[in-house]
Amino acid sequence: MKTLPIILTGILSLFIASSAFAGHEGKTEKAALSQLMKAVSDNNYDAFLSNGTPEFKKNVSKQAFDSVTGQLGQLIRAGYTTEYLSKLYQRGVIVHLWKISYVNSKENSLAKLIMIDDKVAGFWLF
C-alpha cells in the first residue's frame, strides 16, 4: 500500500505546520494572566485593576469582580494550570486565549485577555 505513507506524511505535515503557526503567548501576556489570576485568588480588586487601561479600570465594577472571585477564587487558590490555546484577531485587537484547568476539579475555564500597549484592556473567565 503506497497510499498509507503518503497519507501519514500528509497528516504529519499538517500537524507540524499547525504547530508552527499556532499563536504563542508572549511574556507580557503570560505575566498579565498570572497577575490577574493571583488578584482573583487573593480577592484583591486593586491588584486586579493595577495594570489595566483607563477604560478597563472604569468598566470593571467591584460587584462584577466579587462575583468572579466568589465563583472561582477557591478553585484558583487550590491550584491551576494554564495552556495557551491561540490568539485571535477581533475588531482590530489581538485576543489571547488560555485553557485554565483547576487542580481539585474536573472543571475548566476559558481565559480571554486583550492587551493594548502592555496594559490589560479586557479579561474574562468563562
Residue pairs with C-beta under 8 A, 6 or more apart in sequence:
22 86
23 84
23 86
23 87
23 96
24 84
25 33
25 84
25 96
25 98
28 115
28 118
29 96
29 113
29 115
30 82
30 84
32 51
32 113
32 115
32 120
33 82
33 96
33 98
33 111
33 113
35 47
35 50
35 51
36 48
36 113
36 120
36 123
37 76
37 80
37 100
37 111
38 44
38 47
39 45
39 47
39 48
39 50
40 48
40 65
40 68
40 69
40 72
40 73
40 76
40 125
41 73
41 76
41 77
43 66
43 69
43 73
45 62
45 65
45 66
48 60
48 65
49 56
49 57
49 60
51 119
51 120
52 60
52 119
52 120
52 121
53 116
53 117
53 119
53 120
53 121
55 121
56 119
56 120
56 121
56 122
56 123
68 125
72 109
72 125
75 102
75 104
75 105
75 107
76 102
78 102
78 103
78 104
78 105
79 102
79 103
79 104
80 100
80 101
80 102
80 103
81 100
81 101
81 103
82 98
82 99
82 100
82 101
82 111
83 98
83 99
83 101
84 96
84 97
84 98
85 97
85 98
85 99
86 96
86 97
87 94
87 95
87 96
87 97
88 94
88 95
88 97
89 95
93 114
93 116
93 121
94 114
94 115
95 112
95 113
95 114
95 122
96 112
96 113
96 114
96 115
97 110
97 111
97 112
97 113
98 110
98 111
98 113
99 108
99 109
99 110
99 111
100 108
100 109
100 110
100 111
100 125
101 108
102 108
102 109
109 125
109 126
110 124
110 125
110 126
111 123
111 124
111 125
111 126
112 122
112 123
112 124
112 125
112 126
113 120
113 122
113 123
114 120
114 121
114 122
114 123
115 121
